[in-house]
C-alpha cells in the first residue's frame, strides 16, 4: 500500500525525489500514510477543492479493504 501512495504522489509533482511516505498505525488498527513534500507542491497533491487528495484516499481505502485492512492518507 505504501508503494501505491508513493507512486501516485511522485507522479503528481514536479520534484518526485522530495516525496516521502511514512506509515503510522493508529491504536484502532487504521494505518495512516503520511505524505510529505515540498511546500510549493503541496497544492498539486491536494488538488482543487481537495479533489485529488480525496481521490487518493478513496483508492487507498478500496485497496486496503480488499486486503481486509483499514488505511487512509494524510498530506503533511
N, C-alpha and C positions, 0 to 999 in steps of 0.2 A: 504494500500500500504506500509506503514511504517513497518508493521509486516512482509510482504513478504521480504523486503530488509533485515530486521534484521534476519529473519530465514535463508536466503541464506548465509549471511555473517557469522553468527555463525557456520554454518555447514562447512565452508571452512577453518577456522583457528583452531589452537590447544588450544587457550585460549579464549573461547567464552564469558567469563564474562567481557572481556575488550572491547567488541564491543559496540559502542553507535551510534545510528542513530538519527539525528536531521533533521526535515523538515523545510525548509525555502521557503516562497512563494515569487517569483520574481514579479516585477512590471508588467510583461507581462502575469501574470497568470500561469506561469510554476512553479510547485512545485519541488524544488531541495532537494533531500535526501542526506545529508552529512554523510558519514560513517567514523568514526574514530576508529582506532585500535592500537594495539601495533606496534611500528615502525618495529620490527623484522618480523612481519607477514604481513606487507603491500604488499609484493610480492605475497603472496598467494591470496590476494583479486584482485590484478591487473592481475596476470597470465602472461604467456609467451607472449610477444609482445602485452600485453593488451587484450588478448582474453577473459579472464574471466570477466574483467570489462565491456567489450563490450557486452558480453552475458547477464550480469546483467542489463545493461542499456536497452537492447533490450526487455527483459522480462518486465521491469517496464514500458517502453513506450507502449508496447502492452496491458498490463493490464490497464493502465491509459486511453488509447484511447478507450478501451471497455466501460469505465465509463464516457466517454465524457470529460476527463480532459487531461492535459499535465504534464508529470513528467520526471525527469532524476535523475541520481545518480552521485555523486562526492565522490571520496575517498580522505579524508583529511589526 
